[in-house]
Amino acid sequence: MDDAVSAALSYFDSVDPALAADARLGWDGLVGVSPPAGPTQHSVQTFLWVYLRHAAEGPDRGVDIARALGELLDRLGRAGYADIARSAITEELVRTLDDAAWLQKYRGATEESGIGAVDTELVTWQDAPTGIERVIVEKIGETLEVATIAGEFEPSTPGGRPLGANARAMRRRGVTDAVLTSDAVLTSEAVPTSDAVSTPEKGKDGSDAVLLEQLLDHRIELWSSYSPPRAELYLGLRDALHDAVEPMYGCVRRLENFIGCIGDGVALTDAGYLPDELVTKIANTVFPPAERPSHVRRELDTEKILLLRRLLMRVRLLRRSAGRLVPTARTRRLSSDGLWRVLTGGIVGTEYHPDTIAAEVVLARMIVGQDVADVDTSADDLARLLRAEGWTHAGEAPASEHAEPLARTLIAELNALGAFDMSESAGPSEAQSAELIATYEGRRLAAAVLRHRLLHTRYPSL
């Protein structure tokens, strides 16, 4: 398009030099965020809605450049892109100075446009993607744009009822996941402006890794850039995190058996606990003989059962209703794979908080086969990580004694799920003092939880 752009700019220069200057600024900025083949709807929106508000010298200049770019795109025969440049939403986003208000409007505008990469079960996108993630988002945007032009989001029969918002969103998620699970080679030549991209990792069979696995590598690098202690945390974990795409079912069977004991629901005691006879049934059904408590009593005194029940409620698989404990509606529809996804996504979650940072330290130690019951070492590692990333405790730099309690609940829950291989000399009553080394399945579970956090956490700015 170079000749066409030059001719259009020359014409503008002959009739309105100021318009020509603004159009050139807009075009140069647009090219900087577009793929080598030229602008797409996604790159037009990205330049106008994200970059222009910072690139221009004030909102008024930003609006002038957007309008001039619209005139240029119109003259180039890109009427749809020109309409975006001259739209009210573009002006509103350029003029919105408050970052929080802008982000809310930007997400809504992107959703409305129909070509933004949507969050799915596989990934949650960063608000300002970089590197390979930015290239993948652009590729998804191009695919959605082509699908829209091809009528993929229109009724299947002429004159049929338009697709509802939910149906359109489901199709967009399907397109997004299809792109993510495709094989592709993304190199630095495909990355706009100055974003650096490393050569994609190869799969174990020598093939190019699917885009999702390339995105995981990028997220590992992104997380590792936060602080030296975090970079150390992820050393040696890459292969395990890639392998964790395949589920493991031991802990899933344990939860399925627990839910099976609840059936359609059970009445809780006046104090809100499971009845004693059900506690005995769960102990004998859910846990292998080596893990069963020697004296099964009420739920309050049977820690593993209480922990699993609270975990199932926290991830919204069980709930209280009118004095009863009942399965939720989605629990009845879940397959084993679905239960695995709920567990790995919900046991820690995606917040960036001292509790979840503590969980990351525990999970990383599990993956490499270290003893998570080694409280001193774990607390030292966590305190160093929290200090490096700017967290404080009562106004002071975190020390080991502040960090040590943060991961206790997670370790206890993982123990109840059967993730640890305790020393042979330790019986169930001695579990607190025993070594806690993750089993093979425990390491896979830890890797899956950490993988989920990497792919779904929106990283705060340092």
N, C-alpha and C positions, 0 to 999 in steps of 0.2 A: 504493500500500500504506500510505499515511500513517495512515488511519483504523484499519486492522487492527493496525499497529504500536502506535499509541497505546492501543488497547483491550488489547492483550497486555501492554504495559508497566504499564497501570493495574491489571490483574489481578495481575501479579507484585508490584506495590507494596503491594497489599492483603494479600498472604500472606507476602512476604519482601522488604522494602525493599532489603536488600543485593543480592539477586539482581536486582531491578529496576534498581538503579544500575549494576551490572556489565553487564547486558544492554543498557542504553542506551549505555554507553561502547562496547560492542562493535558495536552497530548504527551509531552515528555514525561509527566508524572504517571499518566495511564500506562505508557509503554513500560515504565519501570516496574509495574506490578503485574504485567501481563505475560503470558507464555510466549515463546518465540514465534508461534504462528500468528499472533496478533491478539487484540482485545477480545474478551468474552464478556458475557453478562456479569459473571462473577468478578472479573477483574475491574470492570467499570464500577460496580457497586463497591468493591473494596477500596478503590482509589477515592471515589466521591464520598463515601460514608465513613471511612476509617482514616485515610491518610491526609485528605485535603484540609481537615480542620486543624491539623498541626503544621502542614506545609505552607499554608497561606498566611500572610501577615494580617491576621484578623478575620472575623466572620464575613465582613462586607467584601473583602478581597476574595475570600473563598467562594462566595456566591457568584461573584463576577466571573471567576475562572470556570466554575461549573457551568454557567450559562454559555460562556464562550465555547467551552468544549462541546456543549450540546449543539451549538450552531455548526461546529466542525463535523461532528458525527452525522448530523443531518445531511450536510453537503456530501459526505462520503457514502450516503445511502444506508446508514445505520440508524434508521428512524426510531427503532425500539430503544437502542442505547441512548439516543438523543433525548428521548422522553424521560429517561431516568435522570439524566444530567439536569434537566430543566424542571424536575418534579418538585412538588412542595415538600416531600419527605427528605429529599436531598438538602434543600435549603434549611429545613428544620434541624437536621443532624449537623450540618456545618455550623449553624448558629448556636447549638447547644454547648455551653462551656463546661457545665458540671459533668464530670466523668461518669458518675453513677446514673444520672438521668440519661446521659447519652447512651450508655450501655444498654439500658432498658429499651430505649427507642430503637437502637440498632438491632437488637435481637428480634424485636417485633417486626421491623422492616425486612430483615433477612428472611424470617419465617414467611412473611406475606409474599415475598418475591418468588418463592417456590423453587429456588435453585441453590439455596444455602445448604451446606453439609449439615445434616441433622444428627443429633445425639441418638445413639442406638444402644442395644445391649452390648455391642462390641467396643464402643468408644464414646467418650465425651470430649468434644473439641475445645481447644483453648480459644479465648476470645480474640487473641492476636497470634495466630499460628506462625511459626518460623520454620526454616529449613525444610526438611522432607515433609513435615506435617502441612506446611503451606502449599507445597506442590500437590499433595494428595487432596487437600481441600479444593484446590483449583480443578483437579481432574474430576472430582465428584461434581463440582459446579458445572463443568462442561458437559458431563454425562447427563445431568438433570436438565440442562438447557436443551440438549438434543432430544431427550425423551419428551420434553414439553412440546417442542416443535413437531415431533412425530405423533403427538396426540396420545401419549401414554397415560396422561392424566385426564383424558376426556372420557365420556361414556363409551362403553363398548359397542353400542348400537347407535346409529344416526338418530338424532332427536331424543335420545334417552335422557334420563334424569341425571343432572350433573353430579359428580362425585362429591360426597360430603367431606368436611374437613378431616375427619378421622381416616377415611379411606385414602385421601390424598397423602396424608402424613404417613400412613402405612406403606404406600407405594414408594414414597421418598426414602423411607428407612430401608426398604428392600433394595432400592438402587444403591444407596450408600453402602450397605453391607456387601452387595455384589461387587462393587469396586474394591472395597477393602480386602476381600478374600480372593482377589484376582492376582495373578503374577504380573509383575511389571518391573522394568529397570528404570530407576530414577537416579539420574546423575546430576552433578552440579550444573551442567548446561541447561537443565530444565528449570533451574531455580532463578526467579527474577531478582534483580538488583544484586545486593551484596550478601544475601543469605548463603551460608556455606553448608554443603551437604557432603557427607562422606559416602564412599562407595558402598552400595547395599550389601548386607551380609548374604552369604549364600546359604541355602538350605543344606541339611545334612546329606541329601542325595546329590548335591552339586547344582541343583536348580536355583533360580533366583527366588528369594523369599517373597511370600505374598506381601501386599502392601501393609497389612495389619502388623506383620512381624517387623517390617522396616520402621513402622511408626513406633513400635515398642522400643526398638533400639534408639530412636530419636528421643523418646521420653526418658529412657535411662540416662542418656547424655544430658538432657535438660535438668532432671533431678540432680544429677551428679554435679552440675555447675553451681548448685546452691551453696555448697560449702565443702571444704576438704574432708571433714568427717563423713559427710554424706557420700562423697565420691568413694571413700574407703569402704563404706557400707555396701556399695553395689559391686565392688570388685569380686569377680568370680561367680556372680549370680546369673549372668546373661543366659547361659545355656539352660539352666533350671527354669528361668522365667519363660523362655520360649517353649520348653517342653510342657509347661503347665497348662497349655491350651487344651490338653486332653484331661477329662475329669477322672477322679478316683472315687470309688464308691463305698469304701469301708465306713467312713463317717456318715455318708448319706444313708446307708442301711441302718445305722444306729438311730438317726433321726426319724427315718421312716418307721422303725419299730416302736419308737417312743410315741409318734403320732398315732400308730395303729392301736396302742394301748389306750389312748384317749378316745378312739372311736368317734362317734357322733357328738361326744361331749360327756363330761363327768361333773357331778356336783362337788364344789369345794367345801371344805370345812368352814365353820363360822369364822375362823381366823384367816381364811383365804388360802389354805394349803390343800394339796391332794390328800384324799383319804388314805389311811395307813395300808389298807389291803391293796390299793392300787400301787402304792410305793413299792410294796413287796413284789408285785407282778412286774413292774417296770424293771426293778433291779435284776430279776431273774430272766427277763426277756431281752433287755437292751444290752446288758454288759456281759462280757465273757466271764467265766468263773474266776479268773485271776484278778479281775477288777471289782468283783462284787464285794460290798461291805460285809464284814463278818456278822454284824448285828444290824439288820434292817429295822429302822425305827420310823418315826414320822418324817415327813419330807424335810422339815426344817433342820433335822439332824443328819440328813443324807445328802451331802453337799453336791455330788455329781448329778443327782436327779434334779435337785433344785436349780443348779446351774443350767442344765439342758432345757428345763422348762422355761426359765427366764430368757434364755437365748432364743428359743422358738417364738416366744412372745415378742422379743425385741425385733426379730426379722419378720414379724407379722404373719407367722404361720399358725399360731394359736392366739386366742384372745379370751378375755373374760366377758361374760354376758349373763346378767341376772343370776349371779352367784355360781355360774358354771364356767368351766374351761372348755372351749369349743374350737374346732379348726376353723380357720378363715375360709372364705369362698375360694380364694385362689389355691389353697392347700389341696383341695379336692381335685384340682385340674393339673397339678404339677406332676411331671415325669421325674425320674431320677436325675436326668440331666438338668431339668429346671430347678430341682432342689439344690443341686450342686451350685448352680449360678446364684441362687438366693443366698446360700451359705457364704460363698466366697465374696459376694458383693456386700453382704450385710454385717458380717461378724466384726469388721473394723470400720468399714465405710470409707468415705472419700474426703472427709474434712482435713484441713491442715491445722493441727492442734497438738499440744504436748502429749495428750493421751494416744493419738494415732501415730505420732512420731515414735513414741515408746513402743507401740505395736510393731512398727517397721523394724526397729532394732531387734525385737524378739524374733520376728519372722526371718530376718536375715541370718541370725544366729542359728535358727533351726535348720535353714537350708544348707548351711555349710557344716552341720553336724556338731555344733557347740552346745554345751550344757546351759539351758536357759535358767536353771536353778542356781547358777553361779551368779548370785545377786550382785556381788561387788563389781564384777567385770561388766555385767550388763548395765548397771547403774552408772558406772564411769563412762562407758561408751555413750549412753544416752545424754548424760549431763554435758559431755563435750559437744555433742551434736546440737543440743538446745542452745548452748552458749554461742556456738558458731553462727547460728541462724537468728540470733537476736532476742531469744526468749528470756524473760526474767522471772524470778520467784520472789514475791514481796519486795520488788524493787531491786533485788540483787541478782547476780549471775547464778544460775542453777548449779547446785552442788549434788554430789552423788546421793546424799540423804533425801534431797528433794525429788530426785528422779526415780528412786527405787520403787515407790508404791504404784507408779503409773500403770504398769503392765500386769499387775497381779491378777486382775479379773480375766484378762485375755489368756494368760497362762493356765489359769484354772479351767476356763472353758475348753481350751485345746486339750487339756488333760482329760476332761470329761468326754471329749470326742474320740479319745484313743490315739492322740497324735504322738504320744511319748512312749518310749521303751524304758521303763524304770528298771533299776538294777535288780537282779534276781533276789537279792537278800531283803528287798523292801516289800513288805506287804502293803495292802491298801491303806492301812492306818498310818503307814510311815511315808506316804507319798510326798508329804510336804518337805521332808528332809532328803528324799532320794534324788539321785541324778535324773535330770529330765533331758534325755537325748531323743530327738525326733526319730520316729520310725520312717521307713521309706515313704509310706503314705502320708505321714505327718509332714515330711519335707515337701512332698508334692502339694499338700494342702496349703502350707505356708507360702510356697511359690505362687500358687493360684491366687491367694489373697493379695499378695504383693503385686502381682501382675494386674489384678483388677484396679488397685489403687493407682498404678502407673498410667493405666489407660483411661481412667475416669476422674482423676483429681484435677481441678483447675488450679494451677499454681499461682500463688500470690507473687506480686512483684517484690523483689528485694530492695 
